Amino acid sequence: MKRAAKVLFFLFIAAAIFVGGVYFWGKANYAATGPLRERTIIVIPSGTGVKQIAQILQANGVIEHSWLFVAAARLESAHRNL
């Protein structure tokens, strides 16, 4: 029983470190300057959903990770304004 508690504690700590790392990596990448070297204009059709917007931006090289864009938009409730 004591060994199981140690294993669970270790797994909890490992999961917390992993989640924290993903959080800080995502936050840094979301706030970072995009991969484009020059300004560009991308036309997003009216009524396009957040997932499709992310795919359009990634396909045009504006963002690197569409899933990060979607996650951040939902976490910040920004997807309601798109």
Z-matrix of the N, CA and C atoms (Angstrom, degrees):
N
C 1 1.440
C 2 1.531 1 111.23
N 3 1.307 2 115.89 1 -40.62
C 4 1.453 3 120.53 2 -179.50
C 5 1.533 4 110.42 3 -65.55
N 6 1.332 5 116.04 4 -38.06
C 7 1.464 6 120.77 5 178.49
C 8 1.526 7 110.82 6 -65.25
N 9 1.323 8 116.97 7 -40.80
C 10 1.461 9 121.01 8 178.68
C 11 1.530 10 110.68 9 -62.43
N 12 1.310 11 117.14 10 -38.39
C 13 1.463 12 120.98 11 178.46
C 14 1.527 13 110.62 12 -65.06
N 15 1.333 14 116.43 13 -39.79
C 16 1.469 15 120.05 14 178.43
C 17 1.521 16 110.96 15 -65.52
N 18 1.326 17 116.58 16 -41.52
C 19 1.467 18 121.02 17 179.24
C 20 1.522 19 109.93 18 -64.03
N 21 1.325 20 117.35 19 -45.36
C 22 1.466 21 120.76 20 178.20
C 23 1.520 22 111.82 21 -62.33
N 24 1.315 23 117.01 22 -40.50
C 25 1.461 24 121.00 23 177.81
C 26 1.527 25 110.29 24 -62.67
N 27 1.343 26 116.78 25 -45.08
C 28 1.455 27 121.03 26 178.58
C 29 1.529 28 110.84 27 -61.14
N 30 1.327 29 117.03 28 -44.57
C 31 1.465 30 120.76 29 179.32
C 32 1.523 31 111.32 30 -63.11
N 33 1.320 32 116.68 31 -38.49
C 34 1.461 33 120.89 32 177.75
C 35 1.524 34 111.14 33 -63.45
N 36 1.315 35 116.31 34 -45.69
C 37 1.471 36 121.07 35 179.37
C 38 1.525 37 110.31 36 -64.49
N 39 1.327 38 117.04 37 -43.78
C 40 1.467 39 120.85 38 179.42
C 41 1.527 40 110.62 39 -62.24
N 42 1.324 41 117.14 40 -42.93
C 43 1.462 42 121.08 41 178.42
C 44 1.525 43 111.01 42 -64.19
N 45 1.324 44 117.49 43 -40.67
C 46 1.465 45 121.30 44 179.35
C 47 1.527 46 110.85 45 -63.88
N 48 1.318 47 116.82 46 -41.42
C 49 1.469 48 120.78 47 178.52
C 50 1.525 49 109.98 48 -65.35
N 51 1.325 50 116.70 49 -42.84
C 52 1.467 51 121.20 50 179.06
C 53 1.524 52 110.92 51 -62.13
N 54 1.320 53 117.03 52 -50.00
C 55 1.466 54 121.31 53 -179.35
C 56 1.530 55 110.50 54 -61.46
N 57 1.329 56 116.78 55 -42.17
C 58 1.465 57 120.17 56 177.65
C 59 1.518 58 112.03 57 -62.18
N 60 1.312 59 116.34 58 -41.99
C 61 1.466 60 120.62 59 177.99
C 62 1.515 61 112.17 60 -63.30
N 63 1.321 62 116.53 61 -44.22
C 64 1.470 63 120.67 62 178.22
C 65 1.523 64 110.12 63 -63.41
N 66 1.319 65 116.70 64 -41.15
C 67 1.463 66 120.43 65 179.26
C 68 1.527 67 111.40 66 -60.26
N 69 1.334 68 117.07 67 -50.83
C 70 1.469 69 120.01 68 -177.90
C 71 1.523 70 111.95 69 -68.38
N 72 1.332 71 117.80 70 -35.26
C 73 1.464 72 121.00 71 175.72
C 74 1.526 73 109.80 72 -63.67
N 75 1.329 74 116.41 73 -46.44
C 76 1.458 75 120.68 74 -179.59
C 77 1.512 76 111.86 75 -63.76
N 78 1.315 77 116.61 76 -42.94
C 79 1.471 78 120.63 77 179.73
C 80 1.528 79 110.83 78 -63.19
N 81 1.322 80 116.92 79 -42.11
C 82 1.465 81 120.75 80 179.47
C 83 1.533 82 111.05 81 -65.91
N 84 1.317 83 117.39 82 -41.83
C 85 1.459 84 120.69 83 -179.61
C 86 1.516 85 112.08 84 -71.72
N 87 1.327 86 117.47 85 -34.83
C 88 1.454 87 121.00 86 179.15
C 89 1.527 88 111.08 87 -67.32
N 90 1.311 89 116.76 88 -37.57
C 91 1.467 90 121.19 89 -177.86
C 92 1.529 91 112.84 90 -85.63
N 93 1.318 92 117.28 91 -12.17
C 94 1.465 93 121.19 92 -176.26
C 95 1.526 94 111.48 93 -73.37
N 96 1.310 95 115.15 94 159.44
C 97 1.456 96 121.53 95 173.60
C 98 1.515 97 108.68 96 -65.06
N 99 1.319 98 116.52 97 141.64
C 100 1.465 99 121.26 98 -178.93
C 101 1.513 100 112.55 99 -66.22
N 102 1.330 101 117.06 100 171.50
C 103 1.463 102 121.39 101 -175.83
C 104 1.525 103 114.72 102 -75.38
N 105 1.336 104 118.07 103 -13.52
C 106 1.468 105 119.50 104 -179.24
C 107 1.517 106 111.02 105 -70.67
N 108 1.307 107 115.94 106 143.08
C 109 1.473 108 120.67 107 178.83
C 110 1.527 109 111.59 108 -91.53
N 111 1.308 110 117.15 109 -18.67
C 112 1.460 111 120.10 110 -179.98
C 113 1.524 112 109.67 111 -134.09
N 114 1.311 113 115.43 112 160.21
C 115 1.454 114 120.46 113 179.90
C 116 1.527 115 109.67 114 -66.26
N 117 1.316 116 114.73 115 146.15
C 118 1.459 117 120.19 116 177.92
C 119 1.516 118 109.11 117 -146.03
N 120 1.305 119 116.01 118 157.03
C 121 1.456 120 121.30 119 178.97
C 122 1.520 121 108.13 120 -113.27
N 123 1.323 122 115.15 121 127.24
C 124 1.455 123 121.87 122 177.24
C 125 1.523 124 106.73 123 -118.78
N 126 1.311 125 117.32 124 127.56
C 127 1.456 126 121.51 125 178.75
C 128 1.526 127 108.70 126 -93.58
N 129 1.318 128 115.33 127 121.29
C 130 1.460 129 122.29 128 178.14
C 131 1.525 130 106.85 129 -105.27
N 132 1.332 131 117.37 130 118.04
C 133 1.470 132 119.13 131 -179.96
C 134 1.533 133 112.08 132 -61.53
N 135 1.315 134 115.88 133 145.03
C 136 1.455 135 121.65 134 178.37
C 137 1.524 136 110.00 135 -59.84
N 138 1.324 137 116.05 136 139.02
C 139 1.458 138 120.70 137 178.90
C 140 1.521 139 114.53 138 86.74
N 141 1.320 140 117.30 139 2.54
C 142 1.462 141 121.27 140 179.68
C 143 1.519 142 109.63 141 -73.19
N 144 1.332 143 116.65 142 134.86
C 145 1.457 144 121.46 143 -179.47
C 146 1.520 145 111.98 144 -77.00
N 147 1.317 146 115.34 145 167.33
C 148 1.465 147 120.89 146 -175.79
C 149 1.531 148 111.68 147 -62.36
N 150 1.321 149 118.24 148 -38.19
C 151 1.468 150 120.33 149 179.57
C 152 1.528 151 111.11 150 -65.41
N 153 1.320 152 115.74 151 -42.37
C 154 1.466 153 119.80 152 179.00
C 155 1.532 154 111.21 153 -67.77
N 156 1.331 155 116.91 154 -38.18
C 157 1.469 156 120.36 155 176.61
C 158 1.524 157 109.39 156 -60.33
N 159 1.327 158 116.41 157 -45.58
C 160 1.466 159 120.55 158 179.68
C 161 1.523 160 110.91 159 -61.29
N 162 1.331 161 117.62 160 -40.57
C 163 1.463 162 121.03 161 179.29
C 164 1.523 163 111.31 162 -65.91
N 165 1.329 164 116.51 163 -40.17
C 166 1.470 165 120.44 164 178.12
C 167 1.523 166 110.12 165 -64.02
N 168 1.328 167 116.85 166 -45.47
C 169 1.461 168 120.63 167 -179.67
C 170 1.532 169 111.55 168 -63.81
N 171 1.320 170 116.60 169 -41.08
C 172 1.466 171 119.52 170 179.10
C 173 1.529 172 110.89 171 -68.20
N 174 1.317 173 117.60 172 -41.05
C 175 1.469 174 121.12 173 179.69
C 176 1.524 175 111.78 174 -62.97
N 177 1.325 176 116.88 175 -28.54
C 178 1.467 177 121.37 176 179.82
C 179 1.525 178 112.90 177 -96.30
N 180 1.331 179 117.15 178 7.31
C 181 1.457 180 120.98 179 175.38
C 182 1.513 181 115.77 180 77.21
N 183 1.328 182 116.86 181 14.24
C 184 1.464 183 120.15 182 -178.65
C 185 1.524 184 110.61 183 -78.28
N 186 1.331 185 116.51 184 -37.58
C 187 1.457 186 122.03 185 177.06
C 188 1.521 187 108.76 186 -127.66
N 189 1.332 188 115.87 187 158.80
C 190 1.462 189 119.82 188 179.89
C 191 1.517 190 112.56 189 -92.95
N 192 1.330 191 117.81 190 -33.81
C 193 1.459 192 121.73 191 -173.07
C 194 1.526 193 109.95 192 -127.31
N 195 1.328 194 116.29 193 106.33
C 196 1.471 195 119.42 194 -179.50
C 197 1.525 196 111.32 195 -64.80
N 198 1.323 197 117.60 196 -36.47
C 199 1.466 198 120.68 197 -178.66
C 200 1.531 199 111.23 198 -65.06
N 201 1.323 200 116.91 199 -33.07
C 202 1.459 201 120.59 200 178.61
C 203 1.531 202 110.36 201 -69.49
N 204 1.319 203 116.54 202 -39.33
C 205 1.459 204 121.51 203 176.61
C 206 1.529 205 110.30 204 -60.93
N 207 1.334 206 116.05 205 -46.62
C 208 1.463 207 121.13 206 -179.61
C 209 1.529 208 110.56 207 -62.78
N 210 1.323 209 116.89 208 -47.30
C 211 1.466 210 121.08 209 -179.10
C 212 1.527 211 111.20 210 -61.09
N 213 1.328 212 116.60 211 -46.01
C 214 1.462 213 120.39 212 -178.98
C 215 1.530 214 111.10 213 -65.84
N 216 1.317 215 117.27 214 -40.27
C 217 1.466 216 120.62 215 178.86
C 218 1.524 217 110.53 216 -62.36
N 219 1.318 218 116.50 217 -40.01
C 220 1.473 219 119.71 218 179.62
C 221 1.524 220 111.66 219 -73.25
N 222 1.319 221 117.59 220 -39.75
C 223 1.462 222 120.08 221 179.36
C 224 1.520 223 111.71 222 -64.56
N 225 1.318 224 116.20 223 -34.75
C 226 1.471 225 120.46 224 -179.84
C 227 1.521 226 112.28 225 -91.37
N 228 1.325 227 116.87 226 3.70
C 229 1.471 228 123.54 227 -177.12
C 230 1.520 229 111.51 228 58.62
N 231 1.298 230 117.55 229 20.53
C 232 1.470 231 122.05 230 179.12
C 233 1.530 232 111.27 231 -73.74
N 234 1.338 233 117.51 232 -22.00
C 235 1.452 234 120.75 233 -178.27
C 236 1.533 235 111.92 234 -62.75
N 237 1.310 236 117.14 235 -21.29
C 238 1.473 237 120.54 236 178.28
C 239 1.533 238 111.46 237 -71.49
N 240 1.327 239 116.71 238 -24.02
C 241 1.463 240 121.45 239 -177.37
C 242 1.524 241 113.02 240 -96.67
N 243 1.304 242 117.28 241 -0.70
C 244 1.473 243 119.40 242 -178.04
C 245 1.517 244 110.68 243 -87.98
